[in-house]
């Protein structure tokens, strides 16, 4: 029953109740008819013309009484057969009518469901606007519309916050960087002042990476604004050129043509973060394996690297913001947002991310994305 839809369950419920009530009514009618026939005909015949005992040895009267009882039983049997047949036919008609009535009764709910499935972050301005009497379904639709209004205001506020934060946070850091760079070029600056300026430049760059990562994480967790076919192979090759591969780390490539639908910039950042993570948390003379293939009806992009040994129970924590393997306090090696951004971008594209530690050390991360329909 749980696998059936609500419409079919209501139809079966209506049909079952009808057959139950019809069976009870048929049985009661049959008993009452049998009792009436027995009292009005059989007993009267059995009691003789005057209601007393029939004359002894009256063979004709006994034969008439037996025939009357037989005909009364035949009438009851025929009445029962016709009643059962009529109940079955009317029951089938009632089931069909119940199915149609259930469809009409559930039509407002279907409208609510279709609207909920169609809505996304960019279409929260739409409303169900269900018309009709103020019944349970109408109150449900009105409540859903009110919830959409609140969500619309929240998402608008979030978008405005990201836009304002992008400007307000980056501008002072850019000014600080410019001032520090100018002070380093000042010929009269003392060595101590230049050393302090270089240290502040490093701190400023770290905070710029942190703010950029936070803003990108917030943007990637929202609905995609751009969706178009993307050649993932070209994205991976571009990201490989941007990662500035270390001279002592060998990168092995196994890339095959795969097309997915999504935002090219976000996909490039997803690939870039995986490659940067594989290079950053590696060992001297290490290796990185990059593969792209079509697997199980989707695109599978895998990055493996040599590196320090990672415990299996630490893998899930690496995808949480500000988590780094073996370095969770100092942030000189990164802001701890790389894999969090990878997961957010993959989920925004309808994909998944999985990671497994390598026995020899290092990590294997696989991003799976649906192909272009």
C-alpha positions as CSV (number, residue, x, y, z in Angstrom):
1,X,0.0,0.0,0.0
2,X,2.9,2.4,0.8
3,X,4.1,2.1,-2.8
4,X,0.8,3.2,-4.3
5,X,0.0,6.8,-4.9
6,X,-2.4,8.8,-2.7
7,X,-5.0,8.7,-5.5
8,X,-4.9,4.9,-5.8
9,X,-5.0,4.5,-2.0
10,X,-8.1,6.7,-1.7
11,X,-9.7,4.8,-4.5
12,X,-9.0,1.4,-2.8
13,X,-10.3,2.9,0.4
14,X,-13.5,4.1,-1.2
15,X,-14.0,0.8,-3.0
16,X,-13.3,-1.3,0.1
17,X,-15.7,0.7,2.3
18,X,-18.4,0.4,-0.4
19,X,-18.0,-3.4,-0.7
20,X,-18.0,-3.7,3.1
21,X,-21.1,-1.6,3.6
22,X,-22.8,-3.3,0.6
23,X,-22.0,-6.7,1.9
24,X,-23.5,-5.8,5.3
25,X,-26.6,-4.3,3.7
26,X,-27.0,-7.4,1.4
27,X,-26.7,-9.8,4.3
28,X,-29.2,-7.8,6.5
29,X,-31.6,-7.6,3.6
30,X,-31.3,-11.3,2.9
31,X,-32.0,-12.2,6.5
32,X,-35.0,-9.9,6.7
33,X,-36.4,-11.3,3.4
34,X,-35.9,-14.8,4.5
35,X,-37.7,-14.1,7.8
36,X,-40.6,-12.4,6.1
37,X,-41.1,-15.2,3.6
38,X,-40.9,-17.8,6.4
39,X,-43.5,-15.9,8.5
40,X,-45.9,-14.7,5.8
41,X,-46.0,-17.8,3.6
42,X,-44.3,-21.0,4.9
43,X,-45.8,-20.8,8.4
44,X,-49.2,-19.9,7.1
45,X,-49.2,-22.8,4.7
46,X,-47.8,-25.1,7.4
47,X,-50.6,-24.1,9.8
48,X,-53.5,-25.0,7.4
49,X,-56.3,-22.8,6.2
50,X,-57.5,-21.9,9.7
51,X,-54.0,-21.8,11.2
52,X,-54.5,-25.1,13.0
53,X,-53.0,-28.5,12.4
54,X,-53.7,-30.0,8.9
55,X,-55.8,-33.1,8.7
56,X,-53.8,-36.3,9.3
57,X,-52.9,-38.1,6.1
58,X,-53.7,-35.1,3.9
59,X,-51.1,-35.9,1.2
60,X,-52.1,-33.1,-1.2
61,X,-51.7,-30.5,1.5
62,X,-48.2,-31.7,2.5
63,X,-47.1,-31.7,-1.2
64,X,-48.3,-28.1,-1.6
65,X,-46.5,-27.1,1.6
66,X,-43.2,-28.7,0.4
67,X,-43.6,-27.1,-3.0
68,X,-44.2,-23.7,-1.4
69,X,-41.1,-24.1,0.8
70,X,-39.0,-25.1,-2.2
71,X,-40.2,-22.1,-4.2
72,X,-39.6,-19.8,-1.3
73,X,-36.0,-21.1,-1.1
74,X,-35.5,-20.7,-4.8
75,X,-36.8,-17.1,-4.7
76,X,-34.4,-16.3,-1.8
77,X,-31.5,-17.9,-3.7
78,X,-32.3,-16.0,-6.9
79,X,-32.7,-12.8,-5.0
80,X,-29.3,-13.3,-3.4
81,X,-27.6,-14.0,-6.7
82,X,-29.1,-11.0,-8.4
83,X,-28.2,-8.8,-5.4
84,X,-24.6,-10.0,-5.4
85,X,-24.3,-9.4,-9.1
86,X,-25.8,-5.9,-8.8
87,X,-23.5,-5.1,-5.9
88,X,-20.4,-6.2,-7.9
89,X,-21.4,-4.1,-10.9
90,X,-22.3,-1.1,-8.8
91,X,-19.1,-1.6,-6.8
92,X,-17.0,-1.5,-10.0
93,X,-18.7,1.6,-11.1
94,X,-18.2,3.1,-7.6
95,X,-14.5,2.3,-7.8
96,X,-14.2,4.1,-11.2
97,X,-16.2,7.1,-10.0
98,X,-14.1,7.1,-6.8
99,X,-10.9,7.2,-8.9
100,X,-12.2,10.2,-10.9
101,X,-13.4,11.9,-7.7
102,X,-10.1,11.4,-6.0
103,X,-8.3,12.9,-9.1
104,X,-10.5,15.9,-8.9
105,X,-10.0,16.2,-5.1
106,X,-6.2,15.9,-5.4
107,X,-5.9,18.3,-8.3
108,X,-5.1,21.3,-6.0
109,X,-2.4,19.2,-4.3
110,X,-1.0,18.3,-7.7
111,X,-0.8,22.0,-8.5
112,X,1.1,22.6,-5.2
113,X,3.5,19.8,-6.0
114,X,4.2,20.9,-9.5
115,X,4.9,24.5,-8.3
116,X,7.2,23.2,-5.6
117,X,9.1,21.1,-8.1
118,X,9.4,24.0,-10.6
119,X,10.6,26.5,-8.1
120,X,14.3,27.3,-7.6
121,X,16.3,30.1,-6.1
122,X,15.8,32.2,-9.2
123,X,12.0,31.6,-9.4
124,X,11.0,32.2,-5.8
125,X,8.9,35.1,-6.9
126,X,6.3,32.7,-8.3
127,X,3.3,31.8,-6.2
128,X,0.7,29.0,-6.3
129,X,-2.2,31.5,-5.9
130,X,-4.7,28.7,-5.4
131,X,-8.4,29.7,-5.8
132,X,-11.3,28.1,-4.2
133,X,-13.0,27.6,-0.8
134,X,-11.0,28.1,2.4
135,X,-10.5,24.4,3.0
136,X,-7.4,22.4,4.1
137,X,-5.8,22.5,0.7
138,X,-6.3,26.2,0.3
139,X,-4.7,26.9,3.7
140,X,-1.8,24.6,2.7
141,X,-1.3,26.5,-0.6
142,X,-1.5,29.9,1.2
143,X,1.0,28.7,3.8
144,X,3.3,27.6,1.1
145,X,3.0,31.0,-0.7
146,X,3.9,32.7,2.6
147,X,6.9,30.5,3.0
148,X,8.1,31.3,-0.5
149,X,7.8,35.0,0.3
150,X,10.0,34.6,3.3
151,X,12.6,32.5,1.4
152,X,12.6,35.1,-1.4
153,X,13.5,37.9,1.1
154,X,16.2,35.7,2.7
155,X,17.8,34.9,-0.6
156,X,17.7,38.5,-1.8
157,X,19.3,39.6,1.4
158,X,22.0,36.9,1.0
159,X,22.7,38.0,-2.6
160,X,23.0,41.6,-1.5
161,X,25.3,40.7,1.4
162,X,27.6,38.7,-0.9
163,X,27.8,41.6,-3.4
164,X,28.4,44.2,-0.6
165,X,30.9,42.0,1.2
166,X,32.8,41.4,-2.0
167,X,33.3,45.1,-2.4
168,X,33.7,46.2,1.3
169,X,36.1,43.4,2.2
170,X,38.3,43.4,-0.8
171,X,38.8,47.2,-1.1
172,X,40.6,47.9,2.2
173,X,42.8,44.8,1.6
174,X,43.7,46.1,-1.8
175,X,44.5,49.5,-0.4
176,X,46.7,47.9,2.3
177,X,48.6,45.8,-0.3
178,X,49.2,48.9,-2.4
179,X,50.5,50.9,0.5
180,X,52.8,48.1,1.6
181,X,54.1,47.6,-2.0
182,X,54.8,51.3,-2.2
183,X,56.7,51.3,1.1
184,X,58.9,48.4,-0.2
185,X,59.8,50.5,-3.2
186,X,60.7,53.5,-1.0
187,X,64.5,53.9,-1.2
188,X,64.7,55.6,2.2
189,X,62.9,52.8,4.0
190,X,65.0,51.0,6.6
191,X,65.6,47.2,6.4
192,X,63.4,46.6,9.5
193,X,60.5,48.6,7.8
194,X,60.9,46.5,4.6
195,X,60.9,43.3,6.6
196,X,57.8,44.4,8.4
197,X,56.1,45.4,5.1
198,X,56.9,41.9,3.6
199,X,55.4,40.2,6.7
200,X,52.3,42.3,6.5
201,X,52.1,41.6,2.8
202,X,52.0,37.9,3.5
203,X,49.4,38.4,6.1
204,X,47.4,40.6,3.8
205,X,47.6,38.0,1.0
206,X,46.4,35.3,3.4
207,X,43.4,37.3,4.3
208,X,42.7,38.0,0.7
209,X,42.7,34.3,-0.1
210,X,40.5,33.7,2.9
211,X,37.9,36.3,1.9
212,X,38.0,35.2,-1.7
213,X,37.4,31.6,-0.6
214,X,34.5,32.5,1.7
215,X,32.8,34.6,-1.0
216,X,33.3,31.8,-3.6
217,X,31.9,29.2,-1.1
218,X,28.8,31.4,-0.5
219,X,28.3,31.9,-4.3
220,X,28.8,28.2,-5.1
221,X,26.2,27.1,-2.6
222,X,23.6,29.1,-4.4
223,X,21.8,28.1,-7.6
224,X,23.8,28.3,-10.8
225,X,23.1,31.4,-12.8
226,X,24.8,30.0,-16.0
227,X,24.1,26.6,-17.5
228,X,25.6,25.5,-20.8
229,X,27.5,22.5,-22.3
230,X,31.1,22.5,-21.1
231,X,33.9,20.4,-22.4
232,X,35.4,19.2,-19.1
233,X,38.7,18.1,-20.8
234,X,39.4,21.7,-21.9
235,X,38.6,22.9,-18.3
236,X,41.0,20.5,-16.8
237,X,43.8,21.4,-19.2
238,X,43.3,25.1,-18.5
239,X,43.4,24.4,-14.8
240,X,46.6,22.5,-15.2
241,X,48.2,25.4,-16.9
242,X,47.1,27.8,-14.1
243,X,48.3,25.6,-11.2
244,X,52.0,26.3,-11.8
245,X,53.1,22.7,-11.3
246,X,56.1,22.3,-9.1
247,X,59.3,21.1,-10.8
248,X,59.8,18.1,-8.5
249,X,56.2,16.8,-8.8
250,X,55.2,14.7,-11.8
251,X,51.7,14.9,-13.1
252,X,50.2,12.0,-15.0
253,X,47.2,12.8,-17.2
254,X,44.5,10.5,-18.6
255,X,41.8,12.8,-20.0
256,X,38.9,11.8,-22.3
257,X,36.3,14.0,-23.9
258,X,33.3,14.5,-21.6
259,X,30.6,17.1,-21.9
260,X,28.5,18.3,-18.9
261,X,26.1,21.1,-18.3
262,X,27.0,23.9,-15.9
263,X,29.0,27.0,-15.2
264,X,32.4,26.9,-16.8
265,X,34.0,29.3,-14.3
266,X,32.7,27.3,-11.3
267,X,33.8,24.0,-12.9
268,X,37.3,25.5,-13.6
269,X,37.6,26.6,-10.0
270,X,36.5,23.1,-8.8
271,X,39.2,21.4,-10.9
272,X,41.8,24.1,-9.9
273,X,41.1,23.6,-6.2
274,X,41.5,19.8,-6.5
275,X,44.8,20.2,-8.4
276,X,46.1,22.8,-6.0
277,X,45.2,20.7,-3.0
278,X,47.0,17.7,-4.6
279,X,50.1,19.7,-5.2
280,X,50.2,21.6,-1.9
281,X,49.8,18.5,0.3
282,X,52.4,16.4,-1.4
283,X,55.9,15.2,-0.8
284,X,59.2,16.1,-2.5
285,X,59.5,14.2,-5.7
286,X,55.8,13.2,-5.4
287,X,53.3,12.4,-8.1
288,X,49.8,13.5,-9.1
289,X,47.4,11.4,-11.2
290,X,44.6,13.2,-13.1
291,X,41.9,11.3,-14.9
292,X,38.7,12.2,-16.7
293,X,36.3,9.6,-18.0
294,X,32.6,8.8,-18.5
295,X,31.4,6.4,-15.9
296,X,27.9,5.1,-15.0
297,X,26.2,7.6,-17.2
298,X,28.1,10.6,-15.8
299,X,31.5,12.4,-15.9
300,X,34.0,11.2,-13.3
301,X,37.0,13.5,-12.6
302,X,39.6,11.9,-10.2
303,X,42.7,13.5,-8.7
304,X,45.2,11.3,-6.7
305,X,48.4,12.4,-5.1
306,X,51.2,11.1,-3.0
307,X,51.5,12.7,0.4
308,X,51.2,12.1,4.1
309,X,49.1,9.2,5.3
310,X,45.5,10.1,6.1
311,X,43.3,8.2,8.5
312,X,40.0,7.1,7.0
313,X,38.0,8.8,9.8
314,X,39.7,12.1,8.9
315,X,38.5,12.1,5.3
316,X,35.0,13.5,5.8
317,X,36.4,16.3,8.0
318,X,38.6,17.6,5.1
319,X,35.4,18.7,3.3
320,X,34.4,20.9,6.2
321,X,35.4,24.6,6.1
322,X,38.7,25.5,7.8
323,X,39.8,21.9,8.0
324,X,43.3,20.9,6.9
325,X,45.1,17.6,7.2
326,X,47.9,17.8,9.7
327,X,47.7,21.6,9.9
328,X,44.4,22.8,11.4
329,X,45.8,25.8,13.4
330,X,48.3,27.5,11.1
331,X,46.9,28.8,7.9
332,X,50.0,29.4,6.0
333,X,49.3,26.5,3.6
334,X,45.8,27.7,2.8
335,X,42.5,28.9,4.2
336,X,41.0,25.4,4.6
337,X,38.2,26.1,2.1
338,X,39.4,24.3,-1.0
339,X,37.6,21.0,-0.7
340,X,34.5,22.7,0.8
341,X,34.3,24.8,-2.4
342,X,34.7,21.7,-4.5
343,X,31.8,19.9,-2.7
344,X,29.6,23.0,-3.0
345,X,30.3,23.4,-6.7
346,X,29.7,19.7,-7.4
347,X,26.4,19.7,-5.5
348,X,25.3,22.9,-7.3
349,X,25.8,20.9,-10.6
350,X,23.8,18.0,-9.3
351,X,26.9,15.9,-8.7
352,X,28.8,14.3,-5.8
353,X,32.3,14.2,-4.3
354,X,33.9,11.2,-2.7
355,X,37.4,10.8,-1.3
356,X,39.5,7.8,-0.2
357,X,42.9,7.8,1.5
358,X,45.7,5.9,-0.4
359,X,47.5,3.2,1.5
360,X,50.9,4.6,0.4
361,X,49.9,8.1,1.5
362,X,47.9,10.9,-0.1
363,X,44.3,11.2,-1.1
364,X,42.1,10.2,-4.0
365,X,39.2,12.6,-4.7
366,X,36.5,11.9,-7.3
367,X,34.0,14.4,-8.6
368,X,31.0,12.9,-10.4
369,X,28.8,15.1,-12.5
370,X,25.7,14.3,-14.7
371,X,26.2,14.4,-18.4
372,X,24.5,16.9,-20.6
373,X,20.9,15.7,-21.3
